[in-house]
């Protein structure tokens, strides 16, 4: 079952969740990702990358508390 990317509205089959806005995004809309620990992966989308508060939190390996992390 295909779904739509919540940022670009492209049809996708696998998605990742941005840790800073909570949207389900495709790989093209993902700006960067990193491992904060062995079990925690941080993902930031291109829209959140332009927000300096969210980018600073990403670079300090902190997920914002307002977004619940869910995976597929």
KALINDA-V866398 format. One record per residue. N is the residue number from 1. SS is DSSP state (A for helix, B for strand, O for the rest). PHI is phi in whole degrees, 0 to 359 (none if undefined). PSI is psi in degrees with one decimal (999 if undefined). Layout:
N|SS|PHI|PSI ; N|SS|PHI|PSI
This chain:
1|O|none|124.8 ; 2|O|270|151.3 ; 3|B|226|177.8 ; 4|B|253|142.7 ; 5|O|293|134.6 ; 6|O|281|-6.2 ; 7|O|258|-50.5 ; 8|O|253|-5.5 ; 9|O|65|22.9 ; 10|O|276|147.3 ; 11|B|286|127.8 ; 12|B|228|157.9 ; 13|O|248|-24.7 ; 14|O|229|135.6 ; 15|O|229|163.8 ; 16|B|235|153.8 ; 17|B|256|126.9 ; 18|O|290|130.9 ; 19|O|283|-4.5 ; 20|O|245|-21.6 ; 21|O|235|-16.2 ; 22|O|84|5.2 ; 23|O|279|149.8 ; 24|B|274|118.7 ; 25|B|235|159.7 ; 26|O|272|175.3 ; 27|O|293|-29.2 ; 28|O|290|-29.4 ; 29|O|271|-9.5 ; 30|B|280|123.0 ; 31|B|279|-46.9 ; 32|B|201|158.5 ; 33|B|214|153.2 ; 34|B|206|160.5 ; 35|B|268|116.2 ; 36|O|281|-33.1 ; 37|O|209|-173.3 ; 38|O|295|-29.4 ; 39|O|251|-11.6 ; 40|O|250|124.8 ; 41|B|244|125.9 ; 42|B|262|134.6 ; 43|B|232|136.3 ; 44|B|231|136.3 ; 45|B|270|171.7 ; 46|A|293|-30.8 ; 47|A|289|-41.8 ; 48|A|289|-25.8 ; 49|A|296|-30.1 ; 50|O|281|-13.8 ; 51|O|272|114.1 ; 52|A|296|-31.6 ; 53|A|294|-43.8 ; 54|A|289|-37.7 ; 55|A|294|-39.8 ; 56|A|296|-40.0 ; 57|A|295|-38.9 ; 58|A|295|-44.5 ; 59|A|292|-27.1 ; 60|O|271|8.3 ; 61|O|59|45.9 ; 62|O|237|126.9 ; 63|O|272|140.1 ; 64|O|288|142.6 ; 65|O|286|-17.8 ; 66|O|286|-14.0 ; 67|O|250|127.2 ; 68|O|275|135.2 ; 69|O|271|121.4 ; 70|O|229|147.6 ; 71|O|238|164.7 ; 72|O|282|999
